[in-house]
């Protein structure tokens, strides 16, 4: 299912801009910060930022935060449970390698054995665990479920406006037309232009890495480089036909690229990694790579409020144990190293990290030592100010049976997102227009 | 919709208020000394005319004045301005037509030749009407034209001025859902109409002022799968080759112009394998073919990229690329020699892309790479794995179910996953590598109920050697046949919509999707007639399609290379460009394939594209390389150098862009020397680089105006 609103989206943009000059249609008054280039102009300039990490493919929450106290968990997962030792294949009785141990949280829940550093974050009261996150009327399709998360709307066709939740955030808070750095208010790192970023007004920056964010033109003849780049920029500023798609969108992306290329290069030029936080693991751990790029962007002081990144490979329909172990190791390593780096830079207290996934998996293992699609899933929140060592979303044996199929949800994902947005000073109601159940249970800070 | 609702509310409110005021008799100016008076004023030519005393500042509305004592020689005044025409129809009624008026509310008076007047105060208001200039359909089967299907549903874009956001519109007298997009643009959804014909389109201001475009829209029963005009301009030939191929060199395009559309499409649809090219591609493969041991993931790509760049049957590779995105299978799920399975799958797509959709599905379902990728080899009857069964319907044949179960239900996915059992992976006898085999014993031979049909469903066309005809436990029918047979509309519309979105434009109108789906069904699921219809259709050459589409990185990169015939090494394309652009053939991100359209646009992606252009252009290392791009020595002018490169790339430069580039040539390329004489051999290096600069700058327009 594709929801392409590109045509109306860009025309509407130009209209709003035209009208706003005279009519004051935008309801959010700019709050002038001390720094004229502060990107998210509508939000308090307090340095706080959020990093969203998406585990694409549907993480197996029950093998991430294991309900060791529930006997049904063992019953439905005879080969891939993490309580018993084994290799995760048929008849092995379990998937926990010899010598590895789970990391206890509370109430019988324990973390995957590869999440040792996250276990320490729990001990240090910095890890908040939310089980059974989802949305009404579970949808087992990856792509529909991802869309629901991206748009922040359960009833996409009925209540969606074609914008992603971060697109709406950008449209409300990152719209200062005099600030060329406004797109830096929200930055996608290494995961492309997901629908989360679809906006009407301000296109969030979609990037993959800082070092490649430049114009190469004619390396062996630099004398002409500036002249040519200037010519192209000048022309692109007045060129293509402003009324026809996709020329408008291409135009906007090109313009943004040229607007930002120098700022990003100059702002991040001084970044170094003196303590080698990102040295080990680079190459195989794409998530750690992306976290390094986030660290670079933070060094530019662009005022970014939300970074969005992710790691794929969680659709573990078969032979899950080894694959899941690798993915958990990467998550653990990326979080730990980013945390240390943020502490080095005195930014850990500004930081909140949210770990999400489009759905959890089936309670019971299938015949191929994997798990099929499910629903309710575990989210993690960590950060310097997070009041952790808390776990919400309790489970019962009756929810884990084969006939129950998969976990439902206790917490609408938007309640979690809203808690983080509120901490940034944003009004969640402007970002999530559809009503959802808010339990009020989640107290992160 | 909102605009319309507000407008209706306003009028009704106005009517309630104004009715007693107008009907209240006489008005305040009915003096005793004169023998005539005005009872009421109406505007007949505006909507809700019975109660809406509004007129256009353009003049010309018909105003009805009722009262008593009117005489033939009297004149109507709007404020202090006499009416353009006053027609006293009877002692109790006058029809008057205002001339052009300034905006505002004025009195209406009826005067005799002496200037005595009966006046109704504030009786009529003149408003500036929305000005309209033109309209065009921007989607649906008549995109780019002023036509609409009688089924309605397409979107008209009305261009004008002074829109304030509350205007609405009527088509053939019926209110139509309207959204004002900007002060100059309004979008209207066309309502259905019983039959064909030309109709008026009205734009109506909030106050009710109507501006009419007489006969501006034509309802038609024709749809744009009709064949387009056979004559091809160079621009249209470029467009055709940007969709049906990865671009084309000037010589190929000129041939298409000479041949016309029908012959060109016929040639595109006729795949004649070039044994030299096919062998050269295989030579890039492992020396042993098929390989006997482990291969690298790059091995498969070298082979296919060579074909994409060199196959003289370009549609074969474009369609294979389309189906690869559709059946998105990644070699990242394979290892060792099994990586070769992806070669098999791509070759399967190359060989069957114009055959039967039924056969293609059946082959893909049993392809070794797919069986590994979506867990077919681990799904067993006793414990089925839903991965393949779900995606077979959701992503490959029917589309996402809307929750109603009209396409399929979760229960049917479980039943289908039992049907799709029987394959397993084993070590090939006497070898060290894996192969995939079918074993009847692994197949769940029990009855499954799918789409209301109970049967021993299984894979289509199971390998004969595994069939046990003795006890009749082989499947009673194939899942592909069952799916296409029981869900023919969903199945045909799903793939046809995807073809239209890829080759023509996004969000095609349901009517044209339905029409193309009918072509597929009525040709027994053969794809060739579908592609023939599509590539010759008016839709493909409509304004909407010609407005362009955002190319995915693979199409972007290879179209530029095929168009310019620049020879960039395959490994360099692979590692330096496709990887950072995040589209590595045979490694889609997941089974849903890559994103499409504007989702590819992002700041870094644009920079990477620009840098690719630079890297490719840097390959032009000799004067001879560059000379080939320019007009002959002696005939060069700065202008025709620019025009030549623009034509090569299929770029339409605006006047200011062309001027800038000509200025660059004149000043930076020291016009006289190279333009008239050719390159100065003593200064080749600088001139070469600056000419490359010209190409690079022009290529930005190619990037910015993609087709």
Contacts between the chains, C-beta under 8 A, distances in Angstrom:
chain1	res1	chain2	res2	distance
A	1	B	399	7.5
A	1	B	400	5.1
A	2	B	501	7.9
A	2	B	506	7.8
A	2	B	596	7.2
A	4	B	506	5.3
A	4	B	507	6.1
A	4	B	597	6.0
A	4	B	598	7.2
A	6	B	506	7.8
A	6	B	597	6.7
A	6	B	598	4.5
A	7	B	138	7.2
A	8	B	179	7.6
A	8	B	181	7.0
A	8	B	187	7.3
A	11	B	181	4.0
A	11	B	182	5.9
A	11	B	185	5.9
A	11	B	187	7.9
A	12	B	181	6.2
A	14	B	182	5.6
A	15	B	180	7.6
A	15	B	181	5.6
A	15	B	182	3.8
A	15	B	183	7.2
A	15	B	185	7.7
A	18	B	182	6.4
A	18	B	183	6.2
A	19	B	165	7.4
A	19	B	183	7.7
A	56	B	590	7.2
A	57	B	590	6.9
A	137	B	403	7.5
A	139	B	403	7.7
A	140	B	390	7.6
A	140	B	410	6.7
A	141	B	390	7.5
A	141	B	394	5.8
A	141	B	400	5.6
A	142	B	590	7.3
A	142	B	592	6.9
A	143	B	394	7.7
A	143	B	395	7.8
A	143	B	400	6.9
A	143	B	592	5.3
A	144	B	400	5.6
A	183	B	603	7.5
A	188	B	602	7.4
A	192	B	582	6.2
A	192	B	595	6.5
A	192	B	599	7.1
A	192	B	600	7.9
A	192	B	602	6.9
A	192	B	605	8.0
A	193	B	595	7.0
A	193	B	598	7.8
A	193	B	599	4.9
A	193	B	600	7.1
A	193	B	601	6.5
A	193	B	602	5.0
A	193	B	605	7.9
A	194	B	599	8.0
A	195	B	599	7.7
A	205	B	602	7.5
A	205	B	603	5.7
A	206	B	601	7.7
A	206	B	602	2.7
A	206	B	603	6.2
A	206	B	604	6.4
A	206	B	605	6.8
A	207	B	602	6.9
A	207	B	603	6.4
A	207	B	604	4.2
A	208	B	580	6.8
A	208	B	582	7.2
A	208	B	604	5.3
A	209	B	604	7.7
A	212	B	580	6.0
A	212	B	604	6.7
A	212	B	607	7.3
A	212	B	608	6.7
A	212	B	611	7.9
A	213	B	603	7.5
A	213	B	604	5.5
A	213	B	607	6.2
A	214	B	607	6.6
A	214	B	611	7.9
A	215	B	607	6.1
A	215	B	610	6.0
A	215	B	611	6.8
A	216	B	610	7.7
A	216	B	611	4.2
A	216	B	614	5.0
A	216	B	615	7.1
A	217	B	610	7.6
A	217	B	611	7.9
A	217	B	614	5.0
A	217	B	693	7.7
A	217	B	696	6.2
A	218	B	614	6.4
A	218	B	618	7.1
A	218	B	689	6.2
A	218	B	692	6.7
A	218	B	693	6.4
A	218	B	696	7.3
A	219	B	618	7.7
A	220	B	618	7.7
A	220	B	689	7.4
A	221	B	686	7.9
A	221	B	689	4.3
A	221	B	693	7.8
A	224	B	668	7.3
A	224	B	689	7.0
A	224	B	690	6.5
A	224	B	693	5.4
A	227	B	668	7.5
A	228	B	693	5.3
A	228	B	696	6.6
A	228	B	697	5.8
A	231	B	660	5.9
A	231	B	664	6.7
A	231	B	697	6.0
A	232	B	697	5.8
A	232	B	700	4.9
A	234	B	660	7.4
A	235	B	656	7.4
A	235	B	657	5.2
A	235	B	660	6.0
A	235	B	697	8.0
A	235	B	700	7.3
A	235	B	701	7.8
A	236	B	700	7.0
A	236	B	704	6.6
A	238	B	656	6.6
A	239	B	654	6.2
A	239	B	657	6.1
A	239	B	701	7.2
A	239	B	704	6.4
A	240	B	704	5.5
A	240	B	705	6.1
A	243	B	185	6.9
A	244	B	547	4.7
A	244	B	548	7.8
A	245	B	547	6.5
A	245	B	598	7.7
A	246	B	547	7.3
A	246	B	548	5.6
A	246	B	549	6.3
A	246	B	550	4.9
A	246	B	597	7.0
A	246	B	598	5.8
A	246	B	706	7.2
A	247	B	547	7.1
A	247	B	548	6.3
A	247	B	704	6.8
A	247	B	705	6.1
A	249	B	550	7.1
A	249	B	598	4.6
A	249	B	601	5.5
A	250	B	550	6.5
A	250	B	601	6.4
A	250	B	606	7.8
A	250	B	703	7.2
A	250	B	704	5.4
A	250	B	705	7.8
A	250	B	706	6.7
A	251	B	704	6.4
A	252	B	601	7.7
A	253	B	601	4.0
A	253	B	602	6.3
A	253	B	603	6.2
A	253	B	605	7.2
A	253	B	606	4.9
A	254	B	606	5.0
A	254	B	700	7.9
A	254	B	703	7.5
A	254	B	704	6.3
A	256	B	603	4.9
A	256	B	606	7.9
A	257	B	603	4.1
A	257	B	604	7.4
A	257	B	606	4.3
A	257	B	607	5.1
A	257	B	610	7.8
A	260	B	603	5.8
A	261	B	603	7.9
A	261	B	607	6.6
A	312	B	589	6.4
A	312	B	590	6.8
A	315	B	387	7.8
A	315	B	590	7.1
A	317	B	374	7.8
A	317	B	375	4.8
A	317	B	378	8.0
A	317	B	385	5.6
A	317	B	386	7.6
A	317	B	387	4.2
A	318	B	375	4.7
A	318	B	378	4.7
A	318	B	385	6.4
A	318	B	387	7.7
A	319	B	378	7.6
A	366	B	379	8.0
A	366	B	383	5.7
A	366	B	384	7.1
A	366	B	385	5.0
A	366	B	386	7.5
A	367	B	378	7.0
A	367	B	379	6.9
A	367	B	380	4.9
A	367	B	382	6.3
A	367	B	383	2.3
A	367	B	384	6.7
A	367	B	385	6.4
A	368	B	375	5.9
A	368	B	378	3.3
A	368	B	379	6.7
A	368	B	380	7.9
A	368	B	383	7.4
A	368	B	385	5.0
A	369	B	378	8.0
A	370	B	375	7.3
A	370	B	378	7.6
A	370	B	385	6.9
A	372	B	385	6.9
A	372	B	386	4.6
A	372	B	387	7.1
A	373	B	386	7.3
A	373	B	390	7.6
